[in-house]
Amino acid sequence: MIVLNVWRLTRALRGLTRMGRKSGATVCVLTDLRSSPLAEDAHHVIVTPVEGIQGTASLTAMVATVQAILGELTDAEAGRAAGRVQQAWNDLDLMDDQP
């Protein structure tokens, strides 16, 4: 499970991260916070910078890191894992489904 946290931490993201860990997933947290509270439920924590040019924020480093990780993890298990993630989202009823 790859968890992305930038700028502020929501209770929902913290709960999802904890649920992933309790479900037996290997949890990797990517964050801009060196002391992220998500670390307690993570197997791996990667701190990526979000500072851009002249004080503007940039997610370029984080997106590149996610792409590298996903490239290494893609296999037959990826489809099954994606289905389990979708089921978790449905169980939490967080999304406003639009027609």
N, C-alpha and C positions, 0 to 999 in steps of 0.2 A: 504494500500500500504506500503510495507516495502522497504526502501531505504537503501542500503549499501554504505558507503563511507569510504575508507581507503586511507591514505597517501595524495593524491591530489584530488581536486575537479574539475571535468570537467564541461564545460558549458552544455553539453548534460544532465548530471545527474541533474544539477540544474534546467534545463528546464523541464525535466520529473517530477521532484518533484513538481514544481509549477503547471504543467498540472494536476497532480494527485489531488492536493489540490483544484484547480479550478473545477475539474470534480466531486467534492463532496466526494472523497475518504478520509478515515481517514489515515493520513500519519504518519508513524513511521520511524524515521531516526536512524540508527545504525551507529555510527561513532567513530573514534579514536580521533577526534578533540573536545575539550571542548567548543570551540567557533565556531562551524561549521556554515557557512552562510546558510545551509539548514534548520537550526532551525526556520527561519522566516516563512517557509511554512509547518512546521511539527506540528502535534498535540502532538506528543510524541518524545522525543530525548533520546536515550540510548547511553551512552558513554562506549565503551568496550576497554579494553587494547589490544594492539598489540605487546607488548614487550614479547619476549620469553626469553630463557635462554642465558646468556652471550651476551646480546645485539642483538640477532637475532630476526627478526620479526616472529610473530606467529598469525594466524587467528583462533586458537582453541577457544578462548573465544567468538569471534564474531559468529562463526559457531554454537557453543552450544546455544548461545542466539537466533539466528534465528530459530534453531530447536525447542526450547522451545516455542517461539511465534507461529510458524506454527502449532505446536501440539495443542495449545489452540484455534487457529482460524479455523481449518479444519472443514468444514460442507458443506451443500449442496450449499451454496453461493460461495464456493471456486472455483468450476468449472466455474461458470458464470464470476467470477472476473478474472480468468485466461484467459478466452476468450477475455475480455475487454482489458487486458494487452497486449495480442498478437495483437489485432487490433491496439492498440496505437503504438506498435513497427512497425507494417506494415505501418501505416500512416506516421511515421517519416522517414521511409526508411533508417534506420541506418545500417541494416545488409546486408552483401554481401552473398546472398543466393547461396549455392554451391550445385551442383547436387549430 
